[in-house]
Amino acid sequence: MLGRLGRHAEAHRTYTSVLDARTRTQGPDHPDTLRCRHNLAFNLGRLGRLEESYRMADEVAAARAALLGPDHPDTLVTRYEVAHALGQLGRWTDALRTYRDVAAARARALGPDHPDTLAARHEVGISLGRLGRGPEALELFRDLVAARTRAHGPDDPETLRARHGLGVNLGRLGRWREALAEARDVCAARERVLGPDHPDTLVSRREIAVGLGWLGRWHEALSVYQRVAEARDRVLGATHPDALASRDDEAHCLQQLGRQAEAAERYRRVAALRRRDGHWKARGGACYEGP
């Protein structure tokens, strides 16, 4: 619960205390001890301690494989966490391999359209994109959109998330008109399903601005970037990493429009906020297992 509230330092102290007690009373390889170690690894990532997070997750995955078997759901959850940590460390080739292994194991055990299988395939697509393998990523996201639509319908948040991935990779391939059209459609659907200020809606709205910029439509892009920045300030607070990133986007757009003084002022303001409230926040993607 503490971790879900963003109180990661407190969560770390609690997990460490519980882990010590469980190791002492139940042993290091008891399933409850391993669950606690998994959650500690997850939380270390949220604290920005990425190498420690990766090492602990890798150790838990090996212990769970020995105790429960390599294809047990708990083992695969921790291997998914290993892959997430590898991606956070920039080791995308290793992350891709691990996500693919998890996706294949889940497909065998749960079926190709099970939500956990599709979640792992989504991360495969992200990894391919990060590695510059755009055509493969695009093909995967097309398949994933079809699978999500078949399983959950066209307006399910996970279907829309897959469509967002499709649009991002259209952009990476330079197909910006198609990418912009996809971003507009996904943003409209997310606004209808999730609301105008939901983080996913704002991510899609930002993608509209990105597409407009790549098409040279900077005046339109600036209006969209400003709308996203204002919403993130309002919903998340001005010092949230996403809100600060939006102000950077706004400054970059002003530069493209030749408004250098305004851009410099935005950059100075963002730098001051980062210095004042400097902290690290990880993005979602990995798996907390509960108490």
Phi, psi and chi 1 to 4 in degrees:
 res  aa     phi    psi   chi1   chi2   chi3   chi4
   1 MET       -  -43.2 -179.0   58.9   73.1      -
   2 LEU   -58.3  -43.6  -71.0  168.4      -      -
   3 GLY   -61.9  -40.1      -      -      -      -
   4 ARG   -67.6  -23.1  -70.1  175.7  179.2  175.1
   5 LEU   -86.9    1.1  -67.2  171.1      -      -
   6 GLY    82.9    7.9      -      -      -      -
   7 ARG   -95.0   67.9  -65.7  159.8   60.6 -179.4
   8 HIS   -72.2  -32.9  -58.5  -61.1      -      -
   9 ALA   -65.5  -43.2      -      -      -      -
  10 GLU   -64.4  -41.6  -66.2  173.1   74.0      -
  11 ALA   -60.3  -39.3      -      -      -      -
  12 HIS   -61.5  -44.7  178.4   75.8      -      -
  13 ARG   -63.1  -39.1  -70.1 -168.3  -68.6  -88.2
  14 THR   -67.0  -47.4  -60.1      -      -      -
  15 TYR   -60.3  -41.2  -75.5  135.6      -      -
  16 THR   -62.5  -42.7  -59.8      -      -      -
  17 SER   -64.4  -45.8  176.5      -      -      -
  18 VAL   -65.4  -39.8  172.1      -      -      -
  19 LEU   -62.0  -43.3  177.9   59.4      -      -
  20 ASP   -59.0  -43.7  -72.1  -16.2      -      -
  21 ALA   -66.8  -42.8      -      -      -      -
  22 ARG   -70.1  -38.2  -75.0 -174.9  170.1  166.6
  23 THR   -62.0  -41.6  -58.3      -      -      -
  24 ARG   -68.3  -40.3 -173.1  171.3   58.6 -106.1
  25 THR   -94.9  -28.0   59.7      -      -      -
  26 GLN  -117.5  -14.9  -63.6  173.3  -59.5      -
  27 GLY    98.2  158.0      -      -      -      -
  28 PRO   -70.2  -22.6   24.9  -34.6      -      -
  29 ASP  -108.8   11.0  -68.8  -29.2      -      -
  30 HIS   -66.4  142.7 -171.2  -81.2      -      -
  31 PRO   -53.8  -37.1  -29.4   36.4      -      -
  32 ASP   -68.0  -36.9  -69.9  -14.0      -      -
  33 THR   -65.3  -41.9  -53.5      -      -      -
  34 LEU   -67.4  -35.8  -66.0  176.1      -      -
  35 ARG   -62.0  -41.4 -176.6 -179.0  -59.4  111.6
  36 CYS   -65.5  -41.4 -173.1      -      -      -
  37 ARG   -64.6  -38.3  -69.9 -178.3   68.3 -162.1
  38 HIS   -58.8  -48.9  171.5   97.9      -      -
  39 ASN   -65.9  -32.7  -70.1  -26.5      -      -
  40 LEU   -65.9  -41.9 -177.7   56.8      -      -
  41 ALA   -60.8  -44.6      -      -      -      -
  42 PHE   -56.6  -47.0  176.3   92.7      -      -
  43 ASN   -69.9  -33.6 -163.3   67.0      -      -
  44 LEU   -58.7  -39.2  -77.0  166.8      -      -
  45 GLY   -61.0  -38.9      -      -      -      -
  46 ARG   -68.1  -23.8  -87.3   53.4 -161.1  165.5
  47 LEU   -86.0   -1.7  -70.8  168.0      -      -
  48 GLY    83.6    6.9      -      -      -      -
  49 ARG   -91.7   72.2  -65.6  163.0   61.5  175.3
  50 LEU   -70.1  -42.4  -59.5  178.4      -      -
  51 GLU   -63.1  -43.3  -74.2  -73.3   -5.0      -
  52 GLU   -63.5  -41.4  -66.1  171.6   83.7      -
  53 SER   -59.3  -46.9  175.1      -      -      -
  54 TYR   -61.7  -47.4  162.9   68.9      -      -
  55 ARG   -62.8  -43.0  -73.4 -164.8  -61.3  -89.6
  56 MET   -67.5  -42.9 -178.5  168.7  -73.5      -
  57 ALA   -61.4  -40.8      -      -      -      -
  58 ASP   -63.9  -39.9 -163.9   46.4      -      -
  59 GLU   -65.4  -42.1  -69.9  168.0    2.8      -
  60 VAL   -66.8  -39.9  174.4      -      -      -
  61 ALA   -60.6  -43.3      -      -      -      -
  62 ALA   -64.8  -41.8      -      -      -      -
  63 ALA   -66.0  -41.4      -      -      -      -
  64 ARG   -67.4  -38.1  -79.2 -179.1  155.4  173.8
  65 ALA   -62.0  -41.2      -      -      -      -
  66 ALA   -67.5  -38.5      -      -      -      -
  67 LEU   -83.0  -42.1 -179.3   68.5      -      -
  68 LEU  -110.8  -19.9  -55.9  170.1      -      -
  69 GLY   109.0  150.9      -      -      -      -
  70 PRO   -67.1  -24.4   23.1  -33.5      -      -
  71 ASP  -104.9    9.8  -70.9  -12.4      -      -
  72 HIS   -65.6  141.9 -171.2  -80.9      -      -
  73 PRO   -53.1  -38.5  -28.3   35.5      -      -
  74 ASP   -66.5  -38.8  -71.1   -7.2      -      -
  75 THR   -62.3  -43.2  -55.2      -      -      -
  76 LEU   -69.3  -34.2  -64.4  177.4      -      -
  77 VAL   -60.5  -42.3  163.3      -      -      -
  78 THR   -73.0  -35.1  -55.9      -      -      -
  79 ARG   -64.9  -34.0  -67.7 -165.8   67.6 -157.4
  80 TYR   -61.4  -41.6 -169.0   97.1      -      -
  81 GLU   -64.4  -38.7  177.9   68.6   26.5      -
  82 VAL   -59.0  -46.4  169.3      -      -      -
  83 ALA   -62.7  -40.8      -      -      -      -
  84 HIS   -60.9  -44.7  178.3   77.6      -      -
  85 ALA   -63.6  -39.6      -      -      -      -
  86 LEU   -60.9  -42.3  -72.8  166.1      -      -
  87 GLY   -62.9  -42.7      -      -      -      -
  88 GLN   -60.8  -30.4  -69.2  -72.2  -54.9      -
  89 LEU   -83.7   -0.8  -71.0  165.7      -      -
  90 GLY    81.4   10.3      -      -      -      -
  91 ARG   -93.2   68.8  -64.7  171.1   54.8 -176.6
  92 TRP   -71.8  -29.3  -74.2  106.5      -      -
  93 THR   -64.5  -44.6  -60.6      -      -      -
  94 ASP   -67.1  -39.1  -65.5  -30.3      -      -
  95 ALA   -62.6  -44.1      -      -      -      -
  96 LEU   -58.6  -47.5  173.0   61.4      -      -
  97 ARG   -59.3  -43.0 -177.3 -179.7   64.2 -107.6
  98 THR   -69.7  -44.0  -53.6      -      -      -
  99 TYR   -60.4  -40.1  -81.7  129.9      -      -
 100 ARG   -63.8  -40.5  -83.9 -178.1  161.4  160.4
 101 ASP   -62.1  -44.2  -71.0  -13.8      -      -
 102 VAL   -64.7  -43.0  171.7      -      -      -
 103 ALA   -61.9  -42.5      -      -      -      -
 104 ALA   -65.6  -42.7      -      -      -      -
 105 ALA   -65.3  -41.0      -      -      -      -
 106 ARG   -67.5  -37.0  -75.0  176.9  168.6  174.1
 107 ALA   -61.9  -40.7      -      -      -      -
 108 ARG   -65.3  -43.6  -71.3 -167.9  -57.7  -88.4
 109 ALA   -83.4  -36.1      -      -      -      -
 110 LEU  -114.3  -19.5  -56.2  171.5      -      -
 111 GLY   106.4  154.2      -      -      -      -
 112 PRO   -68.8  -23.0   23.5  -33.7      -      -
 113 ASP  -104.8    9.8  -73.2  -14.4      -      -
 114 HIS   -66.9  142.1 -170.8  -80.4      -      -
 115 PRO   -53.5  -36.9  -27.7   34.7      -      -
 116 ASP   -69.1  -35.9  -70.1  -10.5      -      -
 117 THR   -65.4  -44.9  -54.6      -      -      -
 118 LEU   -66.6  -34.0  -63.0  178.4      -      -
 119 ALA   -62.4  -42.6      -      -      -      -
 120 ALA   -66.9  -38.2      -      -      -      -
 121 ARG   -65.0  -36.1  -69.9 -172.8   63.6 -153.5
 122 HIS   -58.4  -43.6 -169.8  106.8      -      -
 123 GLU   -68.3  -30.5  -61.7  -60.0  -30.0      -
 124 VAL   -59.6  -44.7  169.8      -      -      -
 125 GLY   -62.0  -42.8      -      -      -      -
 126 ILE   -60.4  -43.9  -69.8  173.7      -      -
 127 SER   -63.6  -42.4  -59.0      -      -      -
 128 LEU   -59.4  -43.5  -73.3  167.7      -      -
 129 GLY   -62.0  -42.9      -      -      -      -
 130 ARG   -62.9  -28.8  -66.6  -75.8 -170.5  174.7
 131 LEU   -87.8    4.4  -71.2  166.8      -      -
 132 GLY    77.5   16.6      -      -      -      -
 133 ARG   -97.8   62.9  -65.5  163.6   62.6  174.6
 134 GLY   -58.8  -46.8      -      -      -      -
 135 PRO   -59.7  -39.5  -27.5   36.6      -      -
 136 GLU   -66.8  -42.0  -65.8  171.3   79.3      -
 137 ALA   -62.8  -42.7      -      -      -      -
 138 LEU   -61.9  -45.1 -175.0   64.6      -      -
 139 GLU   -61.6  -42.5 -178.6 -179.9   -1.1      -
 140 LEU   -62.6  -44.4 -173.8  147.7      -      -
 141 PHE   -68.5  -33.0  -82.6  112.9      -      -
 142 ARG   -60.5  -46.1  -74.6 -162.4 -166.0  -77.5
 143 ASP   -63.3  -39.0  -70.0  -15.0      -      -
 144 LEU   -68.0  -40.2 -166.6   57.9      -      -
 145 VAL   -59.3  -44.0  168.6      -      -      -
 146 ALA   -62.8  -43.4      -      -      -      -
 147 ALA   -65.8  -44.2      -      -      -      -
 148 ARG   -64.3  -41.7  -72.4  -72.7 -168.2 -173.5
 149 THR   -63.3  -43.1  -57.7      -      -      -
 150 ARG   -62.2  -41.3 -173.9  167.6   59.4 -113.3
 151 ALA   -83.4  -36.1      -      -      -      -
 152 HIS  -128.9   -9.1  -54.0  -66.1      -      -
 153 GLY    99.5  162.1      -      -      -      -
 154 PRO   -71.9  -22.2   25.1  -34.5      -      -
 155 ASP  -105.0    7.5  -73.5  -19.7      -      -
 156 ASP   -63.6  139.9 -176.0   84.6      -      -
 157 PRO   -53.6  -34.0  -29.8   36.6      -      -
 158 GLU   -75.1  -31.3  -71.1  -59.6  -35.0      -
 159 THR   -62.8  -44.0  -55.4      -      -      -
 160 LEU   -66.8  -34.0  -62.8  175.6      -      -
 161 ARG   -64.0  -40.7 -174.5  167.0  173.9 -105.5
 162 ALA   -65.6  -38.8      -      -      -      -
 163 ARG   -65.1  -35.5  -72.3 -171.0   63.1 -170.0
 164 HIS   -60.7  -45.1  175.5   80.7      -      -
 165 GLY   -60.3  -38.4      -      -      -      -
 166 LEU   -60.5  -46.6  175.5   66.3      -      -
 167 GLY   -64.5  -40.9      -      -      -      -
 168 VAL   -58.7  -41.7  166.8      -      -      -
 169 ASN   -77.6  -24.9  -78.2  -77.7      -      -
 170 LEU   -61.0  -42.4  -76.4  167.7      -      -
 171 GLY   -63.7  -42.3      -      -      -      -
 172 ARG   -61.1  -26.1  -77.2  178.1  172.1  149.5
 173 LEU   -90.6    7.0  -67.9  171.1      -      -
 174 GLY    79.8   11.2      -      -      -      -
 175 ARG   -94.6   66.9  -64.0  163.0   59.9  174.6
 176 TRP   -73.5  -31.2  -76.2  107.1      -      -
 177 ARG   -65.0  -43.1  -67.1 -171.9 -174.9  -78.8
 178 GLU   -66.4  -40.1  -65.0  169.7   81.9      -
 179 ALA   -63.0  -41.9      -      -      -      -
 180 LEU   -64.5  -42.7  176.7   59.1      -      -
 181 ALA   -62.0  -41.9      -      -      -      -
 182 GLU   -65.2  -42.8 -172.3   70.1   14.8      -
 183 ALA   -61.5  -41.7      -      -      -      -
 184 ARG   -62.7  -44.2  -70.9 -169.7 -170.2  -81.2
 185 ASP   -63.8  -44.5  -72.6  -11.3      -      -
 186 VAL   -67.7  -40.2  173.5      -      -      -
 187 CYS   -62.1  -44.2 -175.2      -      -      -
 188 ALA   -61.9  -41.8      -      -      -      -
 189 ALA   -66.9  -43.3      -      -      -      -
 190 ARG   -64.8  -38.8  -77.8  176.7  157.4  172.2
 191 GLU   -62.7  -40.3 -174.9  165.5   -0.8      -
 192 ARG   -68.0  -41.2 -175.4  176.0   65.3 -108.1
 193 VAL   -85.6  -41.5  172.3      -      -      -
 194 LEU  -107.3  -22.5  -57.9  171.0      -      -
 195 GLY   108.8  157.1      -      -      -      -
 196 PRO   -69.3  -25.1   23.4  -33.6      -      -
 197 ASP  -106.6    9.5  -71.6  -16.1      -      -
 198 HIS   -64.9  142.6 -171.1  -80.6      -      -
 199 PRO   -53.1  -38.5  -28.9   36.0      -      -
 200 ASP   -67.2  -38.8  -70.4   -7.0      -      -
 201 THR   -61.5  -42.1  -54.2      -      -      -
 202 LEU   -68.0  -34.5  -63.2  177.7      -      -
 203 VAL   -61.2  -43.1  164.9      -      -      -
 204 SER   -68.7  -37.8  -74.4      -      -      -
 205 ARG   -63.9  -39.7 -174.4  161.0  -70.7  122.0
 206 ARG   -61.3  -38.1  179.8 -171.7 -179.8  -84.4
 207 GLU   -64.2  -31.4 -161.2   63.9   25.1      -
 208 ILE   -60.0  -46.8  -68.2  171.3      -      -
 209 ALA   -62.5  -39.9      -      -      -      -
 210 VAL   -59.1  -47.6  170.6      -      -      -
 211 GLY   -61.6  -43.2      -      -      -      -
 212 LEU   -59.8  -41.5  -71.1  167.2      -      -
 213 GLY   -61.7  -46.7      -      -      -      -
 214 TRP   -64.4  -24.2  -83.9   97.8      -      -
 215 LEU   -88.9    5.1  -68.9  169.2      -      -
 216 GLY    79.5   13.2      -      -      -      -
 217 ARG   -98.6   65.4  -64.0  160.6   60.7  179.1
 218 TRP   -70.8  -33.0  -71.5  105.5      -      -
 219 HIS   -62.7  -43.7  -73.9  -76.9      -      -
 220 GLU   -66.2  -40.5  -65.1  169.9   79.0      -
 221 ALA   -60.0  -42.3      -      -      -      -
 222 LEU   -59.6  -42.8  178.3   60.3      -      -
 223 SER   -60.0  -40.9  176.5      -      -      -
 224 VAL   -71.8  -44.1  179.7      -      -      -
 225 TYR   -57.7  -42.2  -82.3  131.7      -      -
 226 GLN   -64.3  -39.3  -72.4  173.0  -28.0      -
 227 ARG   -62.9  -42.4 -175.7  177.3  174.0 -172.0
 228 VAL   -64.8  -44.2  173.5      -      -      -
 229 ALA   -62.0  -43.5      -      -      -      -
 230 GLU   -63.4  -41.7  -71.4  162.7    5.5      -
 231 ALA   -65.8  -42.2      -      -      -      -
 232 ARG   -67.5  -38.7  -74.9  176.3  167.4  169.9
 233 ASP   -58.3  -44.2  -80.8   -3.9      -      -
 234 ARG   -69.3  -42.7 -176.5  173.1   63.0 -108.3
 235 VAL   -87.1  -40.8  173.6      -      -      -
 236 LEU  -102.7  -22.5  -57.4  172.3      -      -
 237 GLY    99.8  147.4      -      -      -      -
 238 ALA   -65.1  -22.1      -      -      -      -
 239 THR   -98.6    2.5   61.7      -      -      -
 240 HIS   -65.4  142.1 -171.9  -79.2      -      -
 241 PRO   -53.5  -38.1  -27.8   35.1      -      -
 242 ASP   -69.1  -37.0  -70.6  -13.1      -      -
 243 ALA   -65.7  -41.6      -      -      -      -
 244 LEU   -65.7  -39.4  -65.1  173.3      -      -
 245 ALA   -62.3  -36.0      -      -      -      -
 246 SER   -66.4  -36.9  -76.1      -      -      -
 247 ARG   -68.4  -33.9  -66.2  -57.3  178.9 -174.9
 248 ASP   -62.4  -43.3  -82.0  -20.8      -      -
 249 ASP   -56.9  -45.1  -72.2  -23.7      -      -
 250 GLU   -61.0  -43.8 -171.3 -178.9   -5.8      -
 251 ALA   -63.6  -42.7      -      -      -      -
 252 HIS   -60.4  -40.8  172.9   71.4      -      -
 253 CYS   -65.5  -41.5 -162.6      -      -      -
 254 LEU   -60.0  -39.4  -72.7  166.0      -      -
 255 GLN   -59.4  -44.5  -79.5 -176.2  -48.8      -
 256 GLN   -63.1  -26.4  -63.6  -60.4  -45.9      -
 257 LEU   -89.2    2.4  -70.6  166.8      -      -
 258 GLY    80.1   13.4      -      -      -      -
 259 ARG   -96.6   69.5  -65.1  160.8   61.9  176.3
 260 GLN   -67.2  -39.9  -56.1  -61.8  -23.7      -
 261 ALA   -64.3  -42.6      -      -      -      -
 262 GLU   -64.9  -40.0  -66.9  171.6   81.9      -
 263 ALA   -62.5  -45.1      -      -      -      -
 264 ALA   -61.7  -39.1      -      -      -      -
 265 GLU   -64.7  -40.6  174.9   56.1   29.9      -
 266 ARG   -62.1  -45.2  -65.2  -69.0 -164.9  -71.4
 267 TYR   -62.1  -41.6  -78.5  130.6      -      -
 268 ARG   -62.7  -41.5  -79.8 -165.6  -64.7  -90.3
 269 ARG   -63.9  -42.9 -167.1  179.9  -51.7  161.9
 270 VAL   -65.3  -42.9  169.7      -      -      -
 271 ALA   -61.1  -39.9      -      -      -      -
 272 ALA   -64.9  -41.5      -      -      -      -
 273 LEU   -65.1  -37.9  -72.8  169.2      -      -
 274 ARG   -67.8  -39.4  -75.0 -170.7  169.4  124.1
 275 ARG   -65.6  -40.8  -76.1 -165.9  -59.2  -89.0
 276 ARG   -70.3  -41.3 -168.7 -170.3   74.0 -167.5
 277 ASP  -120.5   32.9  -64.4  -72.6      -      -
 278 GLY   -57.6  125.7      -      -      -      -
 279 HIS  -160.1  166.3   59.5  -81.3      -      -
 280 TRP  -114.7  131.1 -169.7   94.8      -      -
 281 LYS  -129.5  129.2  -72.7 -171.3 -179.2  179.5
 282 ALA   -83.9  154.9      -      -      -      -
 283 ARG   -88.6  164.9  -49.8 -136.7  173.5 -166.9
 284 GLY   -70.6  179.0      -      -      -      -
 285 GLY   137.5  -29.5      -      -      -      -
 286 ALA   -98.5 -171.6      -      -      -      -
 287 CYS  -124.7  116.8  -59.6      -      -      -
 288 TYR   -87.4  140.6  166.4   76.4      -      -
 289 GLU  -103.1    3.1  -71.3 -166.6   -3.2      -
 290 GLY    91.6 -179.1      -      -      -      -
 291 PRO   -62.6      -   22.0  -30.3      -      -
